[in-house]
């Protein structure tokens, strides 16, 4: 069961990355920015990174800063 849960979490992260990437490509394309397929990788990765670290920072905030 744990293995299924981990696979589901990985699938969810990949799906969010792909959908975010597609939306950014579409925006960059219609905005007329150069190389939208290449330039969309960094914002999509940044979004995944920020979403992945939110639970850590929330726990840190609740434990150490907000009293």
N, C-alpha and C positions, 0 to 999 in steps of 0.2 A: 504494500500500500504506500509506503514511504517513497519507493522508487517511482511509482506512478505520479505521486504528488510533485516530486522533483522534476520529472519529465514535463509535467503540466506547467510548472513555473518557467522552465526553460522555453517551452513552446510559446507561452504568453509573452515573454520578453522578446523573442524573435518576431512574433506577430506584431507587437507594438512597434518594434524597430522598422519592420517592413512598411507598415501603414504610415508611420511618421515620415519615413523616407519618401514614399509615394506622394504624400501631401506636400512636402517641401519641394520636391521636383516639379510638381504641377505649379506651385506658387512661383518658383524661380523661373520656370519656362514662360509663364504669362507675364511676369515682371520684366522679361527680356534680359535677364542676367546671363552672363557667359557660362558655359559648361554646367548646366543645371544638374546633370546626372552625377558629376564628380563633386560639385560644390555642396550637394545635399547630404553627403555622407557625414560631415562634421556636425551639423546641427542635430541629425538623427542620433548619432552616437552620444552627443552631449545630453540629449533628452533622456536616453536610456541610462546613462551614468547618473544623472541627477535623480531620476526616479528610483534607481537602485539604492542610492545612499540615503534617501529620505528617512527610512525607518531607523537607521543608525543615528542620524542627527536629531530625530524626534525623541528617541530614548535618551540621548545625551542632554538635550534641552530639558526634558522633564526631570531628569535625575539631578543635574548639576546647576541649572540656571533658574528655572522657574520653581519657586518654593512655596 
